[in-house]
Amino acid sequence: MDVDVIVVGAGPTGLMLACELALAGVRTRILERRTEPRRDSRALTLHPRSLELMDQRGLLDRFLALGRTVPGWHFAQLPTRLDFSALDSRHGYTLFLAQARTEALLAERARELGAQIRYGHEVVAVSQDGDGVEARVRGPRGDETFRARFAVGCDGGRSRIREAAGIGFPGTDETLTGVLGDVAVIDDDPAVLDAARARGVLVAPLEDGLTRLVYVDPERMRVPAREPVTLEEFRASLIRICGFDCGVGEPRWLSRFGNATRLAERYRSGRILLAGDAAHIHFPAAGQGLNTGLQDAMNLGWKLAAAVHGWSPPGLLDSYDEERNPVGRAVTGNTEVQTLLAELTLVPQYQRPGAALRELFDELLRVEEVNRELAAQVSALGTAYPPTNPGADPLVGRRMPDIGFTTTASEATRVYELLPQGRFVHLDLAGDPRLGAVVTGWGPRVTAVTVTERDDHTDLEGVREVLVRPDGHIAWATRTADLATRRDERHNALTAWAGTPS
Ligand SMILES: Cc1cc2nc3c(=O)[nH]c(=O)nc-3n(C[C@H](O)[C@H](O)[C@H](O)COP(=O)(O)OP(=O)(O)OC[C@H]3O[C@@H](n4cnc5c(N)ncnc54)[C@H](O)[C@@H]3O)c2cc1C
């Protein structure tokens, strides 16, 4: 084998996955068709759950140093914003950061951890047998063949790896397109941009003095995404929508994008797996695609590493599809709702009921519980995986809250500070120092911590022990005081998730 895992595609998903695999000591090679890193930036947003993941891996400061935070984001471009700051997270905000920057930071991290990134290497075919996978590659040295134990297609919506694995991609074709422009705005009167916002144009300042304007022009919304956008068209559309062209000057990038919506039938076929846009595509409503890809990678990385290192318990790798496919379904679903809410007001016969529906939705967003629910969806803080055990504590599958606590060694710390190595964390919240030794059979796979004092958290009331997965979700929790029951439950949970003890 040349390496353990071949990751196809150095987009955000492939880079994040390479970081996770390399962190776990897996020999990883990314093969990327582009000859150099990306310069344009489709995505701009890193939402709260993605920021929590960066925090868990000790990377957050690198990201915060380059971006700008905003306290919430939108749903269907409705005037009432989603309030991320009301959610239970230390990172209840969105970070504005250009996709190219996110990719550069992840590439830097992947290399630090020892992953190889090979630009100019296009994978033209992938096949698999009982022992591994074989990728045929067209690169600077001509045609080459690489072997690995697994391959992951992070190669975007038109994924060749998905096709090679015979995984279907059902869904709907593009029926509507929008346009984005990263442009110099010569008329920098804030009132002009506010007026554009009020007419449904998404306005986002970029870090280099340019402004991103995004819109759907009713007269051009059936133009296929493959048709290039000219500056004349861009200006004419703005005048049609706003009554003025926002003083648009030279563009750096104009692009048309569509609402084709598809979800892979499954995320795994034997030794080939899919993540990110290769597994799900949708309209970029509320900026969720890149975020979902990062979260796929976080879910898959440690499971694939377990399979490579030979300690994977039965079903662990399959749980990637079981857990992430429903998330892909939910995200594609909510983007379809948002697209419909926007489209209705653009189609003449639905304009009035469409506007009434948007008003109704906007009113609903002013109801705290509704806002919180949708904010939890878009931020992905609400993502919970179904428990495998029917009698499980309600916390199982949910993300572990980042509570602060003191350990028996009198160290003040918090949960996410215990996750940078991507290991399981066993927290004895009841503070019995004897329990530290009971997880030693799992060696370096599990970090055991005894808590003496901790922050209050309603969800954790009465909880005595928690096993946190490497991706920050809860594998097991118990509230029982009976030591013998706890011992059995703990042993079963550790064996089910972290494999048999050595
Ligand atoms: C207009 C627009 C705005 C968006 N805004 C946001 C946003 O604000 N927030 C957000 O979360 N998401 C946003 N998205 C979505 C986001 O850009 C994508 O979800 C994200 O890029 C997906 O990352 P990925 O790594 O899965 O795939 P990609 O970014 O598509 O990367 C795939 C990589 O694989 C490479 N590749 C393809 N085929 C091969 C091959 N055969 N061999 C080798 N390499 C190959 C490609 O060159 C590419 O580098 C937006 C999308 C659009 C269109």
The ligand as an ORCA input file, in Angstrom:
! r2SCAN-3c Opt
* xyz 0 1
  C     -22.450     30.706     -4.487
  C     -22.154     29.773     -3.383
  C     -22.014     30.256     -2.097
  C     -21.768     29.390     -1.050
  N     -21.672     29.885      0.212
  C     -21.511     29.035      1.246
  C     -21.388     29.521      2.565
  O     -21.391     30.735      2.800
  N     -21.243     28.625      3.580
  C     -21.190     27.280      3.343
  O     -21.092     26.504      4.309
  N     -21.254     26.783      2.093
  C     -21.402     27.626      1.040
  N     -21.428     27.140     -0.227
  C     -21.209     25.703     -0.456
  C     -19.709     25.338     -0.389
  O     -18.966     26.129     -1.274
  C     -19.530     23.868     -0.731
  O     -20.451     23.119      0.027
  C     -18.111     23.403     -0.407
  O     -17.182     23.922     -1.309
  C     -18.035     21.877     -0.483
  O     -16.740     21.479     -0.160
  P     -16.177     20.069     -0.678
  O     -14.782     20.018     -0.200
  O     -17.124     19.004     -0.274
  O     -16.241     20.156     -2.264
  P     -15.509     21.173     -3.246
  O     -15.290     22.478     -2.597
  O     -16.304     21.146     -4.503
  O     -14.090     20.541     -3.491
  C     -13.929     19.395     -4.286
  C     -12.491     19.336     -4.757
  O     -12.284     18.111     -5.458
  C     -11.502     18.370     -6.609
  N     -11.772     17.294     -7.570
  C     -12.919     17.062     -8.246
  N     -12.798     15.974     -9.003
  C     -11.551     15.506     -8.821
  C     -10.844     14.388     -9.331
  N     -11.405     13.528    -10.200
  N      -9.557     14.187     -8.943
  C      -8.972     15.041     -8.047
  N      -9.611     16.112     -7.535
  C     -10.892     16.338     -7.901
  C     -11.951     19.732     -7.059
  O     -10.981     20.361     -7.874
  C     -12.141     20.457     -5.726
  O     -10.977     21.103     -5.296
  C     -21.660     28.004     -1.306
  C     -21.779     27.518     -2.603
  C     -22.022     28.386     -3.641
  C     -22.146     27.845     -5.023
*
